[in-house]
Amino acid sequence: MTAVFRDGFSSKKDRPTEFGGLYLIRQLLEPAKDYLRSRDEDTWWSKELPLPMTQSDTTPVGRFTVDCEASSNGMVPIRGLAWTARLSWLDRMDTAVTGQWQGMTLREHRDPLLGRLREGYEDVSSLNDLPVHDWHLSGKEWSNVEAFKDKPASSVMILPARDWMKNSIQDRLEQVLVSGCLAPGGTLLVGDVPSDEALTYFAAIHRAGRLLTQLPQRPRCIILVTQDLRACVLEQDIKGLYTEQRKQTEQFVKDNRNPGQHRFTRLVDYHRIIRLHDARRL
């Protein structure tokens, strides 16, 4: 139980992501100190999270195991392993994952964004050179990426729907980029990520061996931004896997200088673009 949930152990070979689904579930449960309960043969075992790091931490306090009803009543026991979990869900799971996600914590970082909100109208035609595939508003999806297959752009923005699992996230990203809308060495921004699903997106992309492997040219950089404007920047390492870059994430969130060479140099730029895009759709 500890090896699977805490260490990410799996007997599967060539997993599409760095860790399995049970490891992700443990990450989601741990901030709220929920518990995992597993049944091995006729006995339920439970443990409040976080899981013990050493053998000495596993000493039970009080009653730790409970016999199943079948065995107590002389009935044929249920064979195999099962597990359950208590979910006292947090509204914003990414607030508990400060290592990967960074937000605008200081006023001097928020001032440029607030300044943007005070500015007047901006023509949505300024987005004509940006490929966007949008699932995040209710109703039919919206996309203009096909228009860029013969003239790829340096940046692409994807806006996901709620409740995508890890495999769905990987498949959707590939579905958009296979059109050839992103130039080699470009930036993929996944924006408006539901804040309570931030861990799922990180798990789907960080060091994921299957991610975008069917593409002849993959993005140099992937930027994730949640609905409450927390960000995580991932870049390819020497093995071609996307790993978090804390320095680049901090620069993306806190940079108050003028925009750089690509569309998503700063979080302030993203906020302006998504406001314009929503105005275009609505």
ChimeraX commands (.cxc) that place a marker at each C-alpha (Angstrom):
marker #1 position 0.00,0.00,0.00 radius 0.5
marker #1 position 2.80,2.40,0.92 radius 0.5
marker #1 position 4.86,1.54,-2.17 radius 0.5
marker #1 position 1.90,2.10,-4.51 radius 0.5
marker #1 position 0.35,5.22,-3.00 radius 0.5
marker #1 position 3.41,7.02,-1.61 radius 0.5
marker #1 position 6.26,5.92,-3.92 radius 0.5
marker #1 position 4.26,5.45,-7.13 radius 0.5
marker #1 position 5.28,1.78,-7.55 radius 0.5
marker #1 position 3.65,-0.06,-10.44 radius 0.5
marker #1 position 4.22,-3.36,-12.20 radius 0.5
marker #1 position 3.13,-1.83,-15.52 radius 0.5
marker #1 position 5.81,-1.24,-18.11 radius 0.5
marker #1 position 5.99,1.86,-20.33 radius 0.5
marker #1 position 3.47,3.87,-18.33 radius 0.5
marker #1 position 2.13,6.92,-20.19 radius 0.5
marker #1 position 2.83,9.14,-17.16 radius 0.5
marker #1 position 5.56,9.25,-14.52 radius 0.5
marker #1 position 3.29,7.89,-11.76 radius 0.5
marker #1 position 0.04,5.95,-11.79 radius 0.5
marker #1 position -3.49,6.99,-10.89 radius 0.5
marker #1 position -3.30,5.72,-7.31 radius 0.5
marker #1 position -0.29,7.95,-6.67 radius 0.5
marker #1 position -2.32,10.94,-7.93 radius 0.5
marker #1 position -5.22,10.01,-5.66 radius 0.5
marker #1 position -2.86,10.05,-2.69 radius 0.5
marker #1 position -1.70,13.53,-3.69 radius 0.5
marker #1 position -5.30,14.73,-3.82 radius 0.5
marker #1 position -6.18,13.22,-0.44 radius 0.5
marker #1 position -3.11,14.20,1.54 radius 0.5
marker #1 position -3.65,17.98,2.02 radius 0.5
marker #1 position -7.01,17.37,3.72 radius 0.5
marker #1 position -5.58,14.49,5.84 radius 0.5
marker #1 position -8.12,12.06,4.46 radius 0.5
marker #1 position -7.58,8.34,4.82 radius 0.5
marker #1 position -7.10,5.28,2.63 radius 0.5
marker #1 position -8.71,1.96,3.53 radius 0.5
marker #1 position -7.82,-1.33,1.89 radius 0.5
marker #1 position -9.14,-4.85,2.39 radius 0.5
marker #1 position -6.74,-7.76,2.16 radius 0.5
marker #1 position -8.66,-11.04,2.27 radius 0.5
marker #1 position -10.97,-10.64,5.34 radius 0.5
marker #1 position -9.39,-7.62,7.00 radius 0.5
marker #1 position -9.77,-3.88,6.44 radius 0.5
marker #1 position -6.64,-1.80,6.99 radius 0.5
marker #1 position -6.82,1.98,7.14 radius 0.5
marker #1 position -4.36,4.85,7.55 radius 0.5
marker #1 position -4.80,8.59,7.74 radius 0.5
marker #1 position -2.62,10.49,5.33 radius 0.5
marker #1 position 0.20,11.34,5.01 radius 0.5
marker #1 position 1.35,7.74,4.81 radius 0.5
marker #1 position 4.20,6.69,7.15 radius 0.5
marker #1 position 7.71,7.32,5.90 radius 0.5
marker #1 position 9.39,4.73,8.17 radius 0.5
marker #1 position 8.42,1.37,9.61 radius 0.5
marker #1 position 8.23,2.81,13.14 radius 0.5
marker #1 position 5.44,5.14,11.97 radius 0.5
marker #1 position 3.17,2.19,11.16 radius 0.5
marker #1 position 2.50,1.19,14.77 radius 0.5
marker #1 position -1.30,1.25,15.11 radius 0.5
marker #1 position -2.92,3.43,17.75 radius 0.5
marker #1 position -6.05,1.80,19.16 radius 0.5
marker #1 position -8.08,-0.49,16.94 radius 0.5
marker #1 position -6.46,-0.60,13.50 radius 0.5
marker #1 position -8.05,-3.59,11.76 radius 0.5
marker #1 position -11.68,-4.66,11.41 radius 0.5
marker #1 position -12.79,-8.16,10.42 radius 0.5
marker #1 position -15.18,-8.35,7.49 radius 0.5
marker #1 position -18.76,-9.35,8.25 radius 0.5
marker #1 position -18.61,-12.46,6.08 radius 0.5
marker #1 position -15.87,-14.06,8.15 radius 0.5
marker #1 position -17.53,-13.12,11.46 radius 0.5
marker #1 position -20.72,-14.91,10.43 radius 0.5
marker #1 position -19.13,-18.05,9.09 radius 0.5
marker #1 position -19.72,-17.06,5.47 radius 0.5
marker #1 position -17.37,-17.57,2.54 radius 0.5
marker #1 position -14.90,-14.64,2.60 radius 0.5
marker #1 position -14.43,-12.37,-0.38 radius 0.5
marker #1 position -11.07,-13.00,-2.02 radius 0.5
marker #1 position -8.75,-10.34,-3.40 radius 0.5
marker #1 position -7.88,-6.74,-2.62 radius 0.5
marker #1 position -10.17,-3.71,-2.51 radius 0.5
marker #1 position -9.67,-0.17,-1.28 radius 0.5
marker #1 position -11.72,2.92,-0.49 radius 0.5
marker #1 position -10.89,6.52,0.33 radius 0.5
marker #1 position -12.51,9.41,2.19 radius 0.5
marker #1 position -12.77,12.54,0.06 radius 0.5
marker #1 position -13.26,15.75,2.02 radius 0.5
marker #1 position -12.38,17.71,-1.10 radius 0.5
marker #1 position -10.52,21.00,-1.12 radius 0.5
marker #1 position -11.98,23.77,-3.27 radius 0.5
marker #1 position -8.56,24.70,-4.63 radius 0.5
marker #1 position -6.22,21.73,-4.66 radius 0.5
marker #1 position -3.35,23.62,-6.30 radius 0.5
marker #1 position -2.96,25.89,-3.25 radius 0.5
marker #1 position -1.54,22.86,-1.45 radius 0.5
marker #1 position 1.10,22.24,-4.14 radius 0.5
marker #1 position 3.35,25.27,-3.82 radius 0.5
marker #1 position 6.33,23.38,-5.24 radius 0.5
marker #1 position 4.90,23.23,-8.75 radius 0.5
marker #1 position 2.53,26.18,-8.92 radius 0.5
marker #1 position 3.22,29.85,-8.30 radius 0.5
marker #1 position 0.84,32.79,-8.12 radius 0.5
marker #1 position 0.93,36.55,-7.68 radius 0.5
marker #1 position 1.52,36.74,-3.95 radius 0.5
marker #1 position 2.90,40.29,-3.74 radius 0.5
marker #1 position 1.22,43.54,-4.70 radius 0.5
marker #1 position 3.99,44.61,-7.08 radius 0.5
marker #1 position 3.37,41.44,-9.07 radius 0.5
marker #1 position -0.39,42.07,-9.24 radius 0.5
marker #1 position -0.22,45.77,-10.19 radius 0.5
marker #1 position 0.45,45.23,-13.93 radius 0.5
marker #1 position -2.52,42.85,-14.13 radius 0.5
marker #1 position -4.77,45.34,-12.35 radius 0.5
marker #1 position -3.51,48.02,-14.72 radius 0.5
marker #1 position -4.66,45.90,-17.64 radius 0.5
marker #1 position -8.16,45.69,-16.14 radius 0.5
marker #1 position -8.34,49.49,-16.03 radius 0.5
marker #1 position -7.45,49.86,-19.69 radius 0.5
marker #1 position -10.10,50.49,-22.30 radius 0.5
marker #1 position -11.39,48.39,-25.16 radius 0.5
marker #1 position -8.96,46.41,-27.32 radius 0.5
marker #1 position -9.89,45.01,-30.71 radius 0.5
marker #1 position -10.17,41.21,-30.70 radius 0.5
marker #1 position -8.59,41.19,-34.17 radius 0.5
marker #1 position -5.24,41.37,-32.36 radius 0.5
marker #1 position -5.69,37.63,-31.72 radius 0.5
marker #1 position -5.91,36.72,-35.40 radius 0.5
marker #1 position -2.36,35.36,-35.39 radius 0.5
marker #1 position -2.91,33.05,-32.37 radius 0.5
marker #1 position -4.18,29.46,-32.79 radius 0.5
marker #1 position -6.73,28.60,-30.09 radius 0.5
marker #1 position -8.70,25.43,-29.37 radius 0.5
marker #1 position -11.35,26.08,-26.77 radius 0.5
marker #1 position -13.45,23.62,-24.78 radius 0.5
marker #1 position -13.78,25.70,-21.60 radius 0.5
marker #1 position -17.09,27.50,-22.28 radius 0.5
marker #1 position -20.34,25.58,-22.26 radius 0.5
marker #1 position -21.66,24.47,-25.59 radius 0.5
marker #1 position -19.83,23.49,-28.76 radius 0.5
marker #1 position -16.04,23.64,-28.86 radius 0.5
marker #1 position -14.36,26.45,-30.80 radius 0.5
marker #1 position -11.16,26.27,-32.81 radius 0.5
marker #1 position -9.21,28.17,-35.45 radius 0.5
marker #1 position -6.09,25.95,-35.51 radius 0.5
marker #1 position -6.74,24.54,-38.99 radius 0.5
marker #1 position -6.07,27.99,-40.42 radius 0.5
marker #1 position -2.45,27.73,-39.24 radius 0.5
marker #1 position -1.46,24.33,-40.63 radius 0.5
marker #1 position 0.36,25.93,-43.57 radius 0.5
marker #1 position 1.75,28.83,-41.53 radius 0.5
marker #1 position 2.52,27.60,-37.99 radius 0.5
marker #1 position 2.51,30.08,-35.12 radius 0.5
marker #1 position 5.08,30.46,-32.34 radius 0.5
marker #1 position 2.41,29.92,-29.65 radius 0.5
marker #1 position -0.81,27.93,-29.32 radius 0.5
marker #1 position -3.44,28.21,-26.56 radius 0.5
marker #1 position -5.67,25.34,-25.44 radius 0.5
marker #1 position -8.56,25.92,-23.03 radius 0.5
marker #1 position -9.79,22.60,-21.60 radius 0.5
marker #1 position -13.16,21.47,-20.30 radius 0.5
marker #1 position -13.71,20.17,-16.78 radius 0.5
marker #1 position -13.21,16.58,-15.66 radius 0.5
marker #1 position -10.51,15.49,-18.09 radius 0.5
marker #1 position -8.43,12.59,-16.82 radius 0.5
marker #1 position -4.70,12.18,-17.49 radius 0.5
marker #1 position -5.12,10.17,-20.70 radius 0.5
marker #1 position -7.77,12.59,-21.98 radius 0.5
marker #1 position -5.44,15.54,-21.39 radius 0.5
marker #1 position -2.64,13.91,-23.35 radius 0.5
marker #1 position -4.97,12.91,-26.20 radius 0.5
marker #1 position -6.51,16.39,-26.49 radius 0.5
marker #1 position -3.14,18.13,-26.63 radius 0.5
marker #1 position -2.01,15.82,-29.39 radius 0.5
marker #1 position -5.32,16.23,-31.22 radius 0.5
marker #1 position -4.73,19.98,-31.48 radius 0.5
marker #1 position -1.01,19.97,-32.28 radius 0.5
marker #1 position -1.16,17.22,-34.90 radius 0.5
marker #1 position -2.67,19.82,-37.24 radius 0.5
marker #1 position 0.78,21.44,-37.48 radius 0.5
marker #1 position -0.41,24.76,-36.07 radius 0.5
marker #1 position 2.66,25.18,-33.79 radius 0.5
marker #1 position 6.07,26.04,-35.19 radius 0.5
marker #1 position 9.14,24.03,-34.09 radius 0.5
marker #1 position 10.44,25.23,-30.74 radius 0.5
marker #1 position 7.14,26.97,-29.98 radius 0.5
marker #1 position 5.17,27.40,-26.77 radius 0.5
marker #1 position 1.97,25.56,-25.84 radius 0.5
marker #1 position -0.15,27.27,-23.19 radius 0.5
marker #1 position -2.93,25.31,-21.48 radius 0.5
marker #1 position -5.04,27.98,-19.81 radius 0.5
marker #1 position -8.09,28.29,-17.59 radius 0.5
marker #1 position -7.31,24.92,-15.99 radius 0.5
marker #1 position -9.91,24.19,-13.27 radius 0.5
marker #1 position -8.04,24.98,-10.06 radius 0.5
marker #1 position -9.15,21.81,-8.29 radius 0.5
marker #1 position -7.80,19.75,-11.21 radius 0.5
marker #1 position -4.33,21.31,-11.31 radius 0.5
marker #1 position -2.61,18.21,-9.93 radius 0.5
marker #1 position -4.16,16.06,-12.65 radius 0.5
marker #1 position -2.72,18.29,-15.39 radius 0.5
marker #1 position 0.70,18.30,-13.78 radius 0.5
marker #1 position 0.61,14.50,-13.48 radius 0.5
marker #1 position -0.43,14.15,-17.14 radius 0.5
marker #1 position 2.48,16.25,-18.44 radius 0.5
marker #1 position 5.41,16.15,-15.98 radius 0.5
marker #1 position 7.94,13.52,-17.13 radius 0.5
marker #1 position 5.19,11.73,-19.09 radius 0.5
marker #1 position 6.83,9.31,-21.52 radius 0.5
marker #1 position 3.85,9.07,-23.90 radius 0.5
marker #1 position 3.12,12.79,-24.15 radius 0.5
marker #1 position 3.02,14.08,-27.76 radius 0.5
marker #1 position 5.31,11.29,-28.97 radius 0.5
marker #1 position 3.44,11.01,-32.29 radius 0.5
marker #1 position 4.37,14.56,-33.28 radius 0.5
marker #1 position 7.41,15.19,-35.52 radius 0.5
marker #1 position 8.04,18.49,-33.70 radius 0.5
marker #1 position 7.02,18.98,-30.08 radius 0.5
marker #1 position 6.69,22.26,-28.15 radius 0.5
marker #1 position 9.83,23.48,-26.47 radius 0.5
marker #1 position 7.79,24.74,-23.53 radius 0.5
marker #1 position 4.40,23.97,-21.99 radius 0.5
marker #1 position 2.81,26.54,-19.67 radius 0.5
marker #1 position -0.11,25.62,-17.40 radius 0.5
marker #1 position -2.30,28.37,-15.91 radius 0.5
marker #1 position -5.22,27.72,-13.55 radius 0.5
marker #1 position -8.44,29.66,-13.21 radius 0.5
marker #1 position -7.10,31.40,-10.10 radius 0.5
marker #1 position -3.99,32.47,-12.07 radius 0.5
marker #1 position -1.43,30.04,-10.70 radius 0.5
marker #1 position 1.15,28.93,-13.22 radius 0.5
marker #1 position 3.64,26.15,-13.88 radius 0.5
marker #1 position 6.23,26.20,-16.69 radius 0.5
marker #1 position 7.62,22.90,-18.02 radius 0.5
marker #1 position 10.41,22.48,-20.57 radius 0.5
marker #1 position 11.98,19.48,-22.27 radius 0.5
marker #1 position 15.01,17.91,-20.61 radius 0.5
marker #1 position 17.79,16.01,-22.37 radius 0.5
marker #1 position 15.55,12.91,-22.51 radius 0.5
marker #1 position 12.75,14.86,-24.16 radius 0.5
marker #1 position 10.53,14.74,-21.06 radius 0.5
marker #1 position 8.75,17.85,-19.81 radius 0.5
marker #1 position 9.94,18.83,-16.33 radius 0.5
marker #1 position 8.93,21.75,-14.14 radius 0.5
marker #1 position 11.15,24.84,-14.26 radius 0.5
marker #1 position 10.77,26.83,-11.06 radius 0.5
marker #1 position 12.93,29.74,-12.18 radius 0.5
marker #1 position 11.03,30.11,-15.46 radius 0.5
marker #1 position 7.71,29.79,-13.61 radius 0.5
marker #1 position 8.68,32.55,-11.21 radius 0.5
marker #1 position 9.76,34.77,-14.09 radius 0.5
marker #1 position 6.50,34.12,-15.98 radius 0.5
marker #1 position 4.40,35.06,-12.93 radius 0.5
marker #1 position 6.38,38.02,-11.65 radius 0.5
marker #1 position 7.88,39.60,-14.78 radius 0.5
marker #1 position 6.73,43.24,-15.05 radius 0.5
marker #1 position 8.80,44.16,-18.08 radius 0.5
marker #1 position 7.57,44.64,-21.61 radius 0.5
marker #1 position 6.34,41.56,-23.50 radius 0.5
marker #1 position 9.00,39.34,-25.00 radius 0.5
marker #1 position 9.31,37.68,-28.41 radius 0.5
marker #1 position 6.42,35.21,-28.01 radius 0.5
marker #1 position 2.85,35.79,-26.92 radius 0.5
marker #1 position 3.11,34.21,-23.48 radius 0.5
marker #1 position 6.17,35.77,-21.89 radius 0.5
marker #1 position 4.23,36.93,-18.80 radius 0.5
marker #1 position 1.12,35.98,-16.87 radius 0.5
marker #1 position -0.16,39.49,-17.54 radius 0.5
marker #1 position -0.01,38.78,-21.30 radius 0.5
marker #1 position -2.01,35.58,-20.84 radius 0.5
marker #1 position -4.67,37.37,-18.80 radius 0.5
marker #1 position -5.12,40.00,-21.54 radius 0.5
marker #1 position -5.33,37.35,-24.27 radius 0.5
marker #1 position -7.89,35.15,-22.54 radius 0.5
marker #1 position -10.10,38.17,-21.81 radius 0.5
marker #1 position -10.01,39.11,-25.48 radius 0.5
marker #1 position -10.70,35.55,-26.56 radius 0.5
marker #1 position -13.70,35.24,-24.23 radius 0.5
marker #1 position -15.01,38.53,-25.62 radius 0.5
marker #1 position -14.65,37.10,-29.14 radius 0.5
marker #1 position -16.63,34.00,-28.23 radius 0.5
marker #1 position -19.33,35.78,-26.24 radius 0.5
marker link #1:1,2 radius 0.2
marker link #1:2,3 radius 0.2
marker link #1:3,4 radius 0.2
marker link #1:4,5 radius 0.2
marker link #1:5,6 radius 0.2
marker link #1:6,7 radius 0.2
marker link #1:7,8 radius 0.2
marker link #1:8,9 radius 0.2
marker link #1:9,10 radius 0.2
marker link #1:10,11 radius 0.2
marker link #1:11,12 radius 0.2
marker link #1:12,13 radius 0.2
marker link #1:13,14 radius 0.2
marker link #1:14,15 radius 0.2
marker link #1:15,16 radius 0.2
marker link #1:16,17 radius 0.2
marker link #1:17,18 radius 0.2
marker link #1:18,19 radius 0.2
marker link #1:19,20 radius 0.2
marker link #1:20,21 radius 0.2
marker link #1:21,22 radius 0.2
marker link #1:22,23 radius 0.2
marker link #1:23,24 radius 0.2
marker link #1:24,25 radius 0.2
marker link #1:25,26 radius 0.2
marker link #1:26,27 radius 0.2
marker link #1:27,28 radius 0.2
marker link #1:28,29 radius 0.2
marker link #1:29,30 radius 0.2
marker link #1:30,31 radius 0.2
marker link #1:31,32 radius 0.2
marker link #1:32,33 radius 0.2
marker link #1:33,34 radius 0.2
marker link #1:34,35 radius 0.2
marker link #1:35,36 radius 0.2
marker link #1:36,37 radius 0.2
marker link #1:37,38 radius 0.2
marker link #1:38,39 radius 0.2
marker link #1:39,40 radius 0.2
marker link #1:40,41 radius 0.2
marker link #1:41,42 radius 0.2
marker link #1:42,43 radius 0.2
marker link #1:43,44 radius 0.2
marker link #1:44,45 radius 0.2
marker link #1:45,46 radius 0.2
marker link #1:46,47 radius 0.2
marker link #1:47,48 radius 0.2
marker link #1:48,49 radius 0.2
marker link #1:49,50 radius 0.2
marker link #1:50,51 radius 0.2
marker link #1:51,52 radius 0.2
marker link #1:52,53 radius 0.2
marker link #1:53,54 radius 0.2
marker link #1:54,55 radius 0.2
marker link #1:55,56 radius 0.2
marker link #1:56,57 radius 0.2
marker link #1:57,58 radius 0.2
marker link #1:58,59 radius 0.2
marker link #1:59,60 radius 0.2
marker link #1:60,61 radius 0.2
marker link #1:61,62 radius 0.2
marker link #1:62,63 radius 0.2
marker link #1:63,64 radius 0.2
marker link #1:64,65 radius 0.2
marker link #1:65,66 radius 0.2
marker link #1:66,67 radius 0.2
marker link #1:67,68 radius 0.2
marker link #1:68,69 radius 0.2
marker link #1:69,70 radius 0.2
marker link #1:70,71 radius 0.2
marker link #1:71,72 radius 0.2
marker link #1:72,73 radius 0.2
marker link #1:73,74 radius 0.2
marker link #1:74,75 radius 0.2
marker link #1:75,76 radius 0.2
marker link #1:76,77 radius 0.2
marker link #1:77,78 radius 0.2
marker link #1:78,79 radius 0.2
marker link #1:79,80 radius 0.2
marker link #1:80,81 radius 0.2
marker link #1:81,82 radius 0.2
marker link #1:82,83 radius 0.2
marker link #1:83,84 radius 0.2
marker link #1:84,85 radius 0.2
marker link #1:85,86 radius 0.2
marker link #1:86,87 radius 0.2
marker link #1:87,88 radius 0.2
marker link #1:88,89 radius 0.2
marker link #1:89,90 radius 0.2
marker link #1:90,91 radius 0.2
marker link #1:91,92 radius 0.2
marker link #1:92,93 radius 0.2
marker link #1:93,94 radius 0.2
marker link #1:94,95 radius 0.2
marker link #1:95,96 radius 0.2
marker link #1:96,97 radius 0.2
marker link #1:97,98 radius 0.2
marker link #1:98,99 radius 0.2
marker link #1:99,100 radius 0.2
marker link #1:100,101 radius 0.2
marker link #1:101,102 radius 0.2
marker link #1:102,103 radius 0.2
marker link #1:103,104 radius 0.2
marker link #1:104,105 radius 0.2
marker link #1:105,106 radius 0.2
marker link #1:106,107 radius 0.2
marker link #1:107,108 radius 0.2
marker link #1:108,109 radius 0.2
marker link #1:109,110 radius 0.2
marker link #1:110,111 radius 0.2
marker link #1:111,112 radius 0.2
marker link #1:112,113 radius 0.2
marker link #1:113,114 radius 0.2
marker link #1:114,115 radius 0.2
marker link #1:115,116 radius 0.2
marker link #1:116,117 radius 0.2
marker link #1:117,118 radius 0.2
marker link #1:118,119 radius 0.2
marker link #1:119,120 radius 0.2
marker link #1:120,121 radius 0.2
marker link #1:121,122 radius 0.2
marker link #1:122,123 radius 0.2
marker link #1:123,124 radius 0.2
marker link #1:124,125 radius 0.2
marker link #1:125,126 radius 0.2
marker link #1:126,127 radius 0.2
marker link #1:127,128 radius 0.2
marker link #1:128,129 radius 0.2
marker link #1:129,130 radius 0.2
marker link #1:130,131 radius 0.2
marker link #1:131,132 radius 0.2
marker link #1:132,133 radius 0.2
marker link #1:133,134 radius 0.2
marker link #1:134,135 radius 0.2
marker link #1:135,136 radius 0.2
marker link #1:136,137 radius 0.2
marker link #1:137,138 radius 0.2
marker link #1:138,139 radius 0.2
marker link #1:139,140 radius 0.2
marker link #1:140,141 radius 0.2
marker link #1:141,142 radius 0.2
marker link #1:142,143 radius 0.2
marker link #1:143,144 radius 0.2
marker link #1:144,145 radius 0.2
marker link #1:145,146 radius 0.2
marker link #1:146,147 radius 0.2
marker link #1:147,148 radius 0.2
marker link #1:148,149 radius 0.2
marker link #1:149,150 radius 0.2
marker link #1:150,151 radius 0.2
marker link #1:151,152 radius 0.2
marker link #1:152,153 radius 0.2
marker link #1:153,154 radius 0.2
marker link #1:154,155 radius 0.2
marker link #1:155,156 radius 0.2
marker link #1:156,157 radius 0.2
marker link #1:157,158 radius 0.2
marker link #1:158,159 radius 0.2
marker link #1:159,160 radius 0.2
marker link #1:160,161 radius 0.2
marker link #1:161,162 radius 0.2
marker link #1:162,163 radius 0.2
marker link #1:163,164 radius 0.2
marker link #1:164,165 radius 0.2
marker link #1:165,166 radius 0.2
marker link #1:166,167 radius 0.2
marker link #1:167,168 radius 0.2
marker link #1:168,169 radius 0.2
marker link #1:169,170 radius 0.2
marker link #1:170,171 radius 0.2
marker link #1:171,172 radius 0.2
marker link #1:172,173 radius 0.2
marker link #1:173,174 radius 0.2
marker link #1:174,175 radius 0.2
marker link #1:175,176 radius 0.2
marker link #1:176,177 radius 0.2
marker link #1:177,178 radius 0.2
marker link #1:178,179 radius 0.2
marker link #1:179,180 radius 0.2
marker link #1:180,181 radius 0.2
marker link #1:181,182 radius 0.2
marker link #1:182,183 radius 0.2
marker link #1:183,184 radius 0.2
marker link #1:184,185 radius 0.2
marker link #1:185,186 radius 0.2
marker link #1:186,187 radius 0.2
marker link #1:187,188 radius 0.2
marker link #1:188,189 radius 0.2
marker link #1:189,190 radius 0.2
marker link #1:190,191 radius 0.2
marker link #1:191,192 radius 0.2
marker link #1:192,193 radius 0.2
marker link #1:193,194 radius 0.2
marker link #1:194,195 radius 0.2
marker link #1:195,196 radius 0.2
marker link #1:196,197 radius 0.2
marker link #1:197,198 radius 0.2
marker link #1:198,199 radius 0.2
marker link #1:199,200 radius 0.2
marker link #1:200,201 radius 0.2
marker link #1:201,202 radius 0.2
marker link #1:202,203 radius 0.2
marker link #1:203,204 radius 0.2
marker link #1:204,205 radius 0.2
marker link #1:205,206 radius 0.2
marker link #1:206,207 radius 0.2
marker link #1:207,208 radius 0.2
marker link #1:208,209 radius 0.2
marker link #1:209,210 radius 0.2
marker link #1:210,211 radius 0.2
marker link #1:211,212 radius 0.2
marker link #1:212,213 radius 0.2
marker link #1:213,214 radius 0.2
marker link #1:214,215 radius 0.2
marker link #1:215,216 radius 0.2
marker link #1:216,217 radius 0.2
marker link #1:217,218 radius 0.2
marker link #1:218,219 radius 0.2
marker link #1:219,220 radius 0.2
marker link #1:220,221 radius 0.2
marker link #1:221,222 radius 0.2
marker link #1:222,223 radius 0.2
marker link #1:223,224 radius 0.2
marker link #1:224,225 radius 0.2
marker link #1:225,226 radius 0.2
marker link #1:226,227 radius 0.2
marker link #1:227,228 radius 0.2
marker link #1:228,229 radius 0.2
marker link #1:229,230 radius 0.2
marker link #1:230,231 radius 0.2
marker link #1:231,232 radius 0.2
marker link #1:232,233 radius 0.2
marker link #1:233,234 radius 0.2
marker link #1:234,235 radius 0.2
marker link #1:235,236 radius 0.2
marker link #1:236,237 radius 0.2
marker link #1:237,238 radius 0.2
marker link #1:238,239 radius 0.2
marker link #1:239,240 radius 0.2
marker link #1:240,241 radius 0.2
marker link #1:241,242 radius 0.2
marker link #1:242,243 radius 0.2
marker link #1:243,244 radius 0.2
marker link #1:244,245 radius 0.2
marker link #1:245,246 radius 0.2
marker link #1:246,247 radius 0.2
marker link #1:247,248 radius 0.2
marker link #1:248,249 radius 0.2
marker link #1:249,250 radius 0.2
marker link #1:250,251 radius 0.2
marker link #1:251,252 radius 0.2
marker link #1:252,253 radius 0.2
marker link #1:253,254 radius 0.2
marker link #1:254,255 radius 0.2
marker link #1:255,256 radius 0.2
marker link #1:256,257 radius 0.2
marker link #1:257,258 radius 0.2
marker link #1:258,259 radius 0.2
marker link #1:259,260 radius 0.2
marker link #1:260,261 radius 0.2
marker link #1:261,262 radius 0.2
marker link #1:262,263 radius 0.2
marker link #1:263,264 radius 0.2
marker link #1:264,265 radius 0.2
marker link #1:265,266 radius 0.2
marker link #1:266,267 radius 0.2
marker link #1:267,268 radius 0.2
marker link #1:268,269 radius 0.2
marker link #1:269,270 radius 0.2
marker link #1:270,271 radius 0.2
marker link #1:271,272 radius 0.2
marker link #1:272,273 radius 0.2
marker link #1:273,274 radius 0.2
marker link #1:274,275 radius 0.2
marker link #1:275,276 radius 0.2
marker link #1:276,277 radius 0.2
marker link #1:277,278 radius 0.2
marker link #1:278,279 radius 0.2
marker link #1:279,280 radius 0.2
marker link #1:280,281 radius 0.2
marker link #1:281,282 radius 0.2
view
